[in-house]
Amino acid sequence: MSSPSPHWLGQAELPSILPDPHRTWLFDQQSLTRRLSELSANRFSVALLQQGWQVLRADECAALGIADGSEGWLREVFLLGAGEPWVFARSVASRSALEDSGMDLQSLGERSLGELLFSNPAFTRGELQACRYPAAWLPPNVRGTDYWARRSCFRRDGLGVLVAEAFLPAFWQRLATPT
């Protein structure tokens, strides 16, 4: 599933043609879990797709400041609104940093990683970046082109947890539908 790494951009680097709703959601500093829960009238849930140890992608290693080809913990989920996949999320952390931290992210199951990170004041969030997410990096059942994604790294002591979130068409459709 290799694909050329996208060029992740900060808010100031993004083209001005990006629509306001996209820019607002991509660069919002609040918990995405909480915002999706509000948008779905508290019908938010997490569907675990996979988690475990594997070699991280080059762009992930660079963002975490670890050597290319490093092994890390990976978690991929759908963030669901009213049972529909709205966001594909991929979270990674360096194996050595995660093991040294004493955090047990493996036991999250279908609970929100975002809630864990936002409820722990020891974590600080780095800069939000955005890009067009490569179709090859998406699960086959939602694969498409021109999906906008964002990522940021949450840090605590020596641990960095990189969280990338790709907004799926069903999310933008729901956002455009009057309530």
C-alpha positions in Angstrom: 0.0 0.0 0.0 2.8 2.4 -0.8 2.0 5.7 -2.2 4.1 8.9 -2.6 3.9 10.9 0.7 1.7 13.9 0.4 3.0 17.3 1.2 1.5 18.3 4.6 0.8 22.0 4.9 0.2 24.4 7.7 -2.8 26.6 7.7 -0.9 29.6 6.3 0.5 27.5 3.4 -2.9 26.2 2.2 -4.3 27.6 -1.0 -6.9 30.3 -0.4 -9.3 28.3 -2.7 -10.0 25.8 0.2 -13.6 26.4 1.2 -14.2 27.8 4.6 -16.0 24.7 6.0 -13.0 22.6 5.1 -10.5 25.1 6.6 -12.6 25.4 9.8 -12.8 21.7 10.4 -9.2 20.9 9.3 -7.7 23.5 11.7 -10.0 23.4 14.6 -8.0 22.9 17.8 -10.9 21.3 19.8 -11.4 17.6 20.2 -12.7 16.1 16.9 -14.5 13.4 19.0 -16.5 16.1 20.8 -17.4 18.0 17.7 -18.5 14.9 15.8 -20.5 13.8 18.8 -22.3 17.2 18.8 -22.9 17.1 15.0 -24.3 13.5 15.3 -26.6 14.4 18.2 -24.5 12.2 20.5 -24.7 9.2 18.0 -20.9 9.1 17.7 -19.0 5.8 17.9 -15.6 4.4 17.0 -15.2 1.3 14.7 -11.7 -0.3 15.2 -10.3 -1.5 11.9 -6.8 -2.6 13.0 -4.2 -2.0 15.5 -0.8 -3.5 16.3 2.9 -3.2 15.6 4.3 -2.5 12.2 6.9 -0.5 10.3 5.7 3.1 10.0 5.5 5.1 6.8 8.3 7.5 6.0 6.2 10.6 6.6 5.1 9.3 10.0 8.7 8.6 11.0 9.7 12.1 10.0 6.8 13.7 11.9 7.7 11.7 15.0 11.4 12.4 14.7 12.4 8.8 14.5 14.6 6.8 12.0 13.0 5.8 8.7 11.8 2.2 8.8 11.1 2.3 12.6 8.6 0.0 14.0 5.6 1.5 15.8 2.1 1.1 17.1 -0.6 1.7 14.6 -4.3 2.1 15.1 -6.8 2.7 12.3 -10.5 3.4 13.0 -13.6 4.9 11.5 -15.2 7.7 13.5 -18.9 7.2 12.9 -21.7 9.6 13.0 -25.1 7.9 13.3 -23.5 4.6 12.3 -21.9 6.1 9.1 -18.1 6.5 8.5 -17.4 10.2 8.6 -13.7 10.2 9.3 -10.9 7.6 8.8 -8.3 8.1 11.5 -4.8 6.6 11.7 -2.7 7.0 14.8 0.9 5.9 15.3 3.6 6.1 17.9 7.2 4.9 18.1 7.4 1.4 19.6 10.3 2.4 22.0 8.7 5.6 23.1 5.3 4.0 23.7 6.9 1.1 25.7 8.9 3.6 27.7 5.8 5.7 28.5 3.9 2.9 30.2 0.7 3.8 28.3 -1.4 0.9 27.2 -3.0 2.1 24.0 -3.7 -1.5 22.9 -6.6 -1.7 25.3 -8.5 1.2 23.9 -10.7 -1.0 21.7 -13.5 1.0 20.3 -13.0 3.9 22.7 -11.8 7.3 21.4 -8.1 7.9 21.4 -8.9 11.6 21.0 -10.8 11.7 24.3 -7.8 10.1 26.0 -5.4 12.6 24.6 -7.6 15.6 25.3 -8.5 14.5 28.8 -4.8 14.2 29.8 -3.4 17.7 30.4 0.2 16.3 30.2 -0.2 16.0 26.4 0.4 19.0 24.3 -0.8 19.2 20.7 1.6 20.2 17.9 0.8 22.2 14.8 -2.2 21.0 12.7 -1.3 20.3 9.1 -3.5 19.3 6.1 -3.2 17.6 2.8 -5.1 15.7 0.1 -4.9 12.2 1.6 -3.6 9.5 -0.8 -6.4 7.2 -1.9 -4.1 4.2 -1.5 -3.9 4.9 2.3 -7.6 4.7 2.8 -9.6 1.4 3.5 -10.9 -0.1 0.2 -14.6 0.5 1.1 -14.1 4.3 1.3 -11.3 4.8 -1.1 -11.5 7.9 -3.2 -9.6 10.9 -4.3 -9.5 14.5 -3.2 -10.2 13.7 0.5 -8.8 16.3 2.8 -7.1 15.2 5.9 -5.3 16.7 8.9 -2.7 15.6 11.3 -1.0 16.7 14.5 1.3 15.2 17.0 0.4 14.9 20.7 3.5 14.9 22.9 4.0 13.9 26.5 7.6 13.6 27.8 9.4 11.4 25.2 6.2 10.0 23.7 4.7 11.4 20.5 1.3 10.1 19.1 0.7 11.2 15.6 -3.0 11.4 14.7 -4.1 11.7 11.1 -7.8 12.2 10.2 -9.2 12.0 6.7 -12.7 13.5 6.3 -14.9 11.3 4.1 -17.7 12.4 1.7 -20.5 11.3 4.1 -19.1 13.8 6.7 -19.3 16.8 4.2 -22.8 15.7 3.1 -24.0 15.7 6.7 -22.4 19.1 7.3 -24.2 20.5 4.3 -27.6 19.1 5.4 -29.7 21.5 7.4 -30.8 20.1 10.8 
